[in-house]
């Protein structure tokens, strides 16, 4: 599903969306997704379906509210997975010809009404094993302090984030959360979360985000 | 008056002063001007050629080429007049040379300030554009003001400025009163720069005016109203007004009221409304939306809906009504679930029994 598709008559299903490619006369290919339509001059190029961070109308953070609170012992650490929203970018060469949101779109205010930020919002469990989902974030939690630490939600920076894909799955880069004494520190490492995943973007990290308003 | 003597010298009379110039001087002056003119042409052509290949088009462009052309032509004309000795002529105790120098300094300082202002705005990162626009304007006015006084000094008028101003006493008072509003607006503009009650791009309400701040100038602020009209608000008025910034904070609460019939289950209606709010992307999950019975009205049980939405998506009217049709979605959901939204109705009671009289026409039918 993710990856390259030849510009020939075919039908591609991606999440809840359907893409039709129809070969037209004189080497033209018609791209259709719902009401969206593009006319592409073939020229031997391929159509790329790539995962994109779920920035929605233009937010910079993703907030995942956990169904159950995670509790981490002093000096402890463990890893797990989140099923998270992603978006799809359709490209020819380096040109984006379509971009769409799959699944549920929802936002929330992270922080106070005076100083907070609007974040993409998702509710889900913290999985120990990789879940069957389209968008996945692998998270490593560590608690270097001498106190027990709890976490109700995970917020990490996504605007401009590198993405990865492997088959039908889209991945955010590996997310490291350090439960420090004052605020949890979140690092979007830019690194591949699983082996063999194809990178989309520069691989640059988005480091040192502090979850100031973690309750 | 022009005289030509036997040795070929030309004498031109400027009032009480006579300027004598030799034929050699005239030829030199003409040559100087022609050479300057040609150099100006070459420089202009060179800059225009460069502008087609350089990436620094902000500095090497037609505008710059024209400026350099003008500058060289003016300087060569200036020098030619100097060769002729015309510039030694005095006007009110100041030589023409000083006056021309002053004008030239002021003109090119003005051009430099204008170019720098444009450059500052153009090179500003998007997130600092608003701030940079105000800074660039302040820089521009500061340079122009300094250049003005510098030019006065070069022209030898600064020493007489106070005398001139004193002499113009009554005129000054009149002008002072007339320019009071201008000065007030100017000072308010400066104060607004530091106080920052609003920025370019903010959505604001000032009195009856509501729209996006389009530009903050030194005397006035321009607001593009939601209907696309331009409203100019003098800075002084704006500074003393109550400014409501509609997008200062990240989220705003939208409020709706709708009524259901008395016979309907209010809690069920609230549950349906909450489901619609949950499905609406731009109704924030945090802070949570709310729906509650606000009032037992004349014709309906009125339910109030509070929904927080991203401020940046608020455009003109209530975002949820205008752009995303939330009210309509709620109405459709209630209708689908069989919840009645009543018309206004009135129950009339009569103190005595009504007597009904049938007319002949009705009896026949």
Interface residues (C-beta under 8 A of the other chain):
Chain A: X56 X57 X58 X65 X104 X105 X106 X107 X108 X109 X110 X111 X113 X114 X116 X117 X118 X121 X123
Chain B: X249 X250 X251 X281 X282 X284 X285 X286 X287 X308 X310 X312 X313
